Amino acid sequence: MSGGAGGVRLVCLSRAERLAAGVDSVGNCLLTDCYRLRCSGGLGRRTRRVGVDRPTGRIQSWPDESTNYMEPGTGLTVLGAALGSAKVVEKILGPTAEYLGGGIKDWTARRVKNVARIFERAQHLLGYKVDSAGSVPPRVLKEVLEQGAFCEDQLWAEYFGGVLASSRTANGRDDRGARFAALIASLSSYQVRLHFVIYRLLKLLFDGDEHSVTTPEGRNALMMFVPIGTFGTAMELSHDEHPDVILQHAIIGLVSEGLVGDRYHFGPADYIQRSGFKEADSTGILVQPSALGVELFHWAHGLGDVHPGRFLRADVQFSSEVRLVVTPGVRSVRDPGRKLEERLREAPKSG
């Protein structure tokens, strides 16, 4: 039986179903006719049980929590098939998995694959925590599905997957990830890549440093010089992509979003020297972190619960499957003797 518009369906429940679910009555009202009400819309389908109390004619309604059915072709089935198990999706999302509606079954294979990659990354970052009780806010899921489905690059998958993992909490109330997912989606591929490169280089160059990105003094102390050649290599630019044009676009975008400090300089060696780094010997960029930029980096790596002030703590580490090739020349502006190539040579000894 069906009725109404907007995707509302009433499905009659048998007497056996009612008895099995223990819902033959609600309070003191005997339910002589009982239905499952399915309301489709948005990202999925919400389900409630409704019953008619014949003596009074009143309709009773309560959440349909007794059933654990899943129709073939629903979003959970489709996404679960791409991941190899629908249980993984349910574990990550918790009750929010109910928002995965049938609309996903109309997606192209590419879109499903892109989202599956995001969930795989989230599962990896959560590790053993995925088996504990928790859920992701629906608003976060909405942003990840709508934006992540069209992102094929591995870095995009890591950023959205990190936000998904960071958003999973015991009470499912922390929806900050919705803002970060929307912020990521607003950036170009070059800007996302530059954000990753800058903060990865900062972590490698200053790991263990006592300065904090949450203070102006700390951010000034963490300014670094990156040669244009190192930038081009780290960004994996092709011969058809002009480093100076792309860097200008990417850095301005990050500055406008508050993802790096507004004290940056880009230009030839003599300009960089006049801008405060006298040791500059090539075209490059002077850049410093921002608290929001670090916070996004944390969220993108599944560490949304780690305060930005701990970014450089030695016990805070970030894993990534994205390749980053670094050439010599990255240095601290305040302490030119601190060179990234030397830090990398020392790293195995300290580990």
C-alpha positions as CSV (number, residue, x, y, z in Angstrom):
1,M,0.0,0.0,0.0
2,S,1.4,3.4,-0.8
3,G,0.2,7.0,-0.6
4,G,1.2,10.6,-0.6
5,A,3.9,12.4,-2.5
6,G,7.6,12.9,-1.9
7,G,8.6,9.3,-1.8
8,V,6.4,8.1,1.1
9,R,5.4,4.5,1.3
10,L,3.3,2.5,3.8
11,V,4.1,-1.2,3.9
12,C,1.7,-3.4,5.8
13,L,3.4,-5.5,8.5
14,S,2.1,-9.0,9.1
15,R,1.0,-10.2,12.5
16,A,4.1,-12.4,12.7
17,E,6.3,-9.3,12.0
18,R,4.5,-7.4,14.7
19,L,4.9,-10.1,17.3
20,A,8.5,-10.8,16.4
21,A,9.3,-7.1,16.8
22,G,7.3,-6.8,20.0
23,V,5.3,-3.9,18.6
24,D,1.8,-5.3,18.7
25,S,0.9,-2.5,21.0
26,V,2.3,0.9,22.1
27,G,1.5,2.0,25.6
28,N,-2.1,0.9,26.2
29,C,-3.1,1.1,22.6
30,L,-3.7,-2.1,20.7
31,L,-2.4,-1.8,17.2
32,T,-4.8,-3.7,15.0
33,D,-3.3,-2.3,11.8
34,C,0.5,-1.8,11.7
35,Y,2.6,-0.4,8.9
36,R,6.2,0.6,8.1
37,L,6.4,4.1,6.9
38,R,9.3,4.8,4.6
39,C,10.1,8.4,3.8
40,S,12.6,8.9,1.0
41,G,14.5,12.1,0.4
42,G,17.8,13.8,0.8
43,L,20.7,11.3,1.1
44,G,18.6,8.4,2.2
45,R,15.5,6.9,3.7
46,R,14.2,7.3,7.2
47,T,11.9,4.5,8.4
48,R,9.2,4.6,11.2
49,R,6.5,2.2,12.3
50,V,2.9,3.5,12.5
51,G,-0.2,1.9,13.8
52,V,-3.9,2.6,14.0
53,D,-5.7,2.3,17.3
54,R,-9.2,1.1,16.0
55,P,-11.3,2.2,19.0
56,T,-10.1,5.8,18.9
57,G,-8.9,6.0,15.4
58,R,-5.6,7.6,16.5
59,I,-2.4,6.9,14.7
60,Q,0.7,5.9,16.8
61,S,4.2,6.4,15.4
62,W,7.6,5.3,16.7
63,P,11.2,4.8,15.2
64,D,11.6,1.6,13.3
65,E,14.6,0.2,15.3
66,S,13.6,-3.4,15.4
67,T,14.4,-4.3,11.8
68,N,17.7,-4.8,10.2
69,Y,16.7,-5.2,6.6
70,M,18.5,-3.8,3.6
71,E,17.0,-3.8,0.1
72,P,19.2,-4.8,-2.8
73,G,20.5,-1.8,-4.7
74,T,20.6,0.6,-1.7
75,G,23.6,2.9,-1.2
76,L,24.9,0.7,1.6
77,T,24.8,-2.3,-0.7
78,V,26.5,-0.6,-3.6
79,L,29.2,1.1,-1.6
80,G,29.7,-2.1,0.5
81,A,30.3,-4.1,-2.7
82,A,33.0,-1.7,-3.8
83,L,34.7,-2.0,-0.4
84,G,34.2,-5.7,-0.2
85,S,31.9,-5.4,2.9
86,A,28.9,-3.3,3.8
87,K,29.9,-3.9,7.4
88,V,32.9,-1.6,7.0
89,V,30.7,1.2,5.9
90,E,28.3,0.5,8.8
91,K,31.2,0.4,11.3
92,I,32.6,3.8,10.1
93,L,29.3,5.7,9.9
94,G,27.3,4.0,12.7
95,P,23.6,4.9,12.6
96,T,24.4,7.5,9.9
97,A,24.7,4.6,7.4
98,E,20.9,4.8,7.2
99,Y,21.4,8.0,5.2
100,L,22.9,6.1,2.3
101,G,19.9,6.1,0.0
102,G,19.2,4.3,-3.2
103,G,20.4,7.3,-5.2
104,I,23.9,5.9,-5.1
105,K,22.9,2.9,-7.2
106,D,22.5,5.4,-10.1
107,W,26.1,6.6,-9.7
108,T,28.7,5.7,-12.3
109,A,31.3,3.1,-11.4
110,R,33.9,5.9,-11.1
111,R,32.0,7.8,-8.5
112,V,31.5,4.7,-6.4
113,K,35.2,3.9,-6.7
114,N,36.2,7.4,-5.6
115,V,34.0,7.3,-2.5
116,A,35.1,3.7,-1.8
117,R,38.7,4.9,-1.8
118,I,37.7,7.6,0.8
119,F,36.2,5.0,3.1
120,E,39.2,2.8,2.7
121,R,41.4,5.6,3.8
122,A,39.1,6.4,6.8
123,Q,39.2,2.7,7.8
124,H,43.0,2.7,7.7
125,L,43.2,5.8,9.8
126,L,40.7,4.6,12.4
127,G,42.5,1.2,12.8
128,Y,41.2,-0.7,15.8
129,K,38.9,2.2,16.7
130,V,36.6,1.3,13.9
131,D,35.3,-1.7,16.1
132,S,34.3,0.6,18.9
133,A,30.9,2.3,19.1
134,G,30.7,5.6,17.2
135,S,29.1,7.5,14.4
136,V,29.7,10.3,11.8
137,P,27.4,13.3,11.7
138,P,25.1,13.2,8.7
139,R,26.2,16.7,7.6
140,V,29.8,15.4,7.3
141,L,28.7,12.4,5.3
142,K,26.7,14.7,3.0
143,E,29.7,16.8,2.1
144,V,32.0,13.9,1.7
145,L,29.6,12.1,-0.7
146,E,28.7,15.1,-2.7
147,Q,32.3,16.4,-3.2
148,G,34.4,13.3,-2.8
149,A,32.6,11.3,-5.5
150,F,34.2,13.5,-8.2
151,C,37.8,13.5,-6.8
152,E,40.0,10.8,-8.4
153,D,43.4,11.9,-7.0
154,Q,44.8,9.9,-4.1
155,L,45.5,13.1,-2.1
156,W,41.8,14.1,-2.3
157,A,40.9,10.7,-1.1
158,E,43.3,11.1,1.9
159,Y,42.0,14.5,2.8
160,F,38.3,13.5,2.6
161,G,39.1,10.1,4.3
162,G,40.9,11.9,7.0
163,V,37.9,14.2,7.7
164,L,35.6,11.2,7.7
165,A,37.8,9.4,10.3
166,S,38.3,12.5,12.4
167,S,34.5,13.1,12.5
168,R,33.7,9.6,14.0
169,T,33.0,10.1,17.7
170,A,31.2,8.2,20.4
171,N,28.2,10.6,20.4
172,G,28.3,11.6,16.8
173,R,27.8,15.2,17.6
174,D,31.1,16.8,16.4
175,D,30.2,18.1,12.9
176,R,33.3,20.4,12.5
177,G,34.2,18.0,9.6
178,A,31.4,19.4,7.5
179,R,33.2,22.7,7.5
180,F,36.5,21.2,6.7
181,A,35.1,19.0,3.9
182,A,33.5,22.0,2.4
183,L,36.7,23.9,2.7
184,I,38.7,21.2,0.9
185,A,36.1,21.1,-1.8
186,S,36.4,24.8,-2.4
187,L,40.2,24.5,-3.2
188,S,41.7,23.7,-6.5
189,S,43.9,20.6,-7.0
190,Y,47.0,22.8,-6.9
191,Q,45.9,24.5,-3.7
192,V,45.2,21.1,-2.0
193,R,48.6,19.8,-3.2
194,L,50.4,23.0,-2.0
195,H,48.7,22.8,1.4
196,F,50.0,19.2,1.7
197,V,53.5,20.1,0.5
198,I,53.9,23.1,2.8
199,Y,52.8,21.4,6.0
200,R,54.6,18.2,5.2
201,L,57.8,20.2,4.7
202,L,57.2,22.3,7.9
203,K,56.8,19.1,9.9
204,L,60.0,17.6,8.4
205,L,62.0,20.7,8.9
206,F,60.8,21.7,12.4
207,D,59.7,18.4,13.9
208,G,60.3,18.5,17.7
209,D,60.6,22.3,17.7
210,E,59.1,24.0,20.8
211,H,57.4,26.9,18.8
212,S,53.6,26.8,18.4
213,V,51.6,27.7,15.4
214,T,49.0,29.2,17.7
215,T,51.0,32.3,18.5
216,P,52.3,35.1,16.2
217,E,55.8,34.6,17.6
218,G,55.7,30.9,16.9
219,R,54.5,31.3,13.4
220,N,57.2,33.9,12.6
221,A,59.9,31.5,14.0
222,L,58.6,28.8,11.7
223,M,58.9,30.7,8.4
224,M,60.8,28.7,5.8
225,F,62.3,29.2,2.3
226,V,61.3,26.8,-0.5
227,P,63.2,27.1,-3.8
228,I,61.1,27.1,-7.0
229,G,62.7,23.9,-8.1
230,T,61.8,22.1,-5.0
231,F,58.3,23.4,-5.3
232,G,57.9,22.2,-8.9
233,T,59.3,18.7,-7.9
234,A,57.1,18.4,-4.8
235,M,54.0,19.5,-6.8
236,E,54.8,16.9,-9.5
237,L,54.3,19.5,-12.2
238,S,54.6,18.5,-15.9
239,H,56.5,20.5,-18.6
240,D,53.2,22.0,-19.7
241,E,52.5,23.5,-16.2
242,H,54.3,26.7,-15.4
243,P,55.5,26.7,-11.8
244,D,55.5,30.5,-11.3
245,V,51.9,30.8,-12.6
246,I,50.6,27.8,-10.5
247,L,52.5,28.8,-7.4
248,Q,51.0,32.3,-7.6
249,H,47.5,30.9,-7.9
250,A,47.9,28.3,-5.2
251,I,49.6,30.5,-2.6
252,I,47.1,33.3,-3.0
253,G,44.2,30.9,-2.6
254,L,45.7,29.4,0.6
255,V,46.3,32.9,2.0
256,S,42.7,34.0,1.2
257,E,41.4,31.0,3.1
258,G,43.7,31.5,6.0
259,L,45.5,28.2,5.4
260,V,48.9,29.8,5.5
261,G,50.2,33.0,7.1
262,D,49.6,36.2,5.3
263,R,53.3,37.1,5.5
264,Y,54.6,35.4,2.4
265,H,56.9,36.4,-0.4
266,F,57.5,34.9,-3.8
267,G,60.1,36.1,-6.4
268,P,63.7,35.9,-7.6
269,A,66.6,35.6,-5.2
270,D,67.3,39.3,-4.9
271,Y,63.7,40.0,-3.9
272,I,63.7,37.2,-1.4
273,Q,66.9,38.6,0.1
274,R,65.4,42.0,0.5
275,S,62.3,40.4,2.1
276,G,64.3,39.0,5.0
277,F,66.2,35.9,3.8
278,K,69.7,37.1,2.8
279,E,70.9,33.5,2.1
280,A,68.4,33.0,-0.8
281,D,70.3,31.9,-3.9
282,S,67.4,31.1,-6.2
283,T,63.8,32.1,-7.0
284,G,61.6,30.8,-4.3
285,I,58.9,31.5,-1.7
286,L,59.0,32.5,2.0
287,V,56.0,31.0,3.8
288,Q,54.8,30.5,7.3
289,P,52.0,28.3,8.8
290,S,48.7,29.3,10.2
291,A,46.7,27.7,13.0
292,L,43.8,26.9,10.6
293,G,46.2,25.4,8.1
294,V,47.6,23.1,10.7
295,E,44.1,22.2,11.9
296,L,43.1,21.2,8.4
297,F,46.3,19.2,8.1
298,H,45.4,17.4,11.3
299,W,41.8,16.7,10.1
300,A,43.1,15.5,6.7
301,H,45.2,12.9,8.5
302,G,42.5,11.6,10.9
303,L,43.9,13.7,13.8
304,G,41.0,16.1,14.3
305,D,41.2,15.6,18.1
306,V,44.8,16.8,18.3
307,H,45.3,20.5,19.2
308,P,47.1,22.6,16.5
309,G,49.6,23.6,19.1
310,R,50.9,20.0,19.1
311,F,51.7,19.9,15.4
312,L,55.4,19.8,15.9
313,R,55.4,17.4,18.8
314,A,57.6,14.5,18.1
315,D,54.9,12.1,19.2
316,V,52.4,13.5,16.6
317,Q,53.1,11.9,13.3
318,F,51.3,11.8,10.0
319,S,51.0,8.9,7.6
320,S,50.3,9.3,3.9
321,E,50.5,7.1,0.7
322,V,51.1,10.2,-1.4
323,R,54.6,10.4,-2.8
324,L,56.6,13.5,-1.9
325,V,60.0,14.0,-3.6
326,V,62.0,16.8,-2.0
327,T,65.1,18.3,-3.5
328,P,67.8,20.3,-1.5
329,G,67.3,23.9,-0.5
330,V,64.4,24.1,2.0
331,R,65.7,26.1,5.0
332,S,64.5,27.9,8.1
333,V,64.5,31.7,7.7
334,R,65.3,32.4,11.3
335,D,68.0,29.7,11.4
336,P,69.5,29.2,7.9
337,G,71.7,26.5,9.3
338,R,68.6,24.3,9.7
339,K,68.4,22.6,6.3
340,L,65.8,20.0,5.4
341,E,68.3,17.7,3.6
342,E,70.3,17.5,6.8
343,R,67.3,16.9,8.9
344,L,66.3,14.0,6.7
345,R,69.8,12.5,7.0
346,E,69.6,12.7,10.7
347,A,66.1,11.2,11.0
348,P,67.1,7.5,10.7
349,K,69.6,8.0,13.5
350,S,67.1,9.6,15.8
351,G,64.5,6.9,15.1
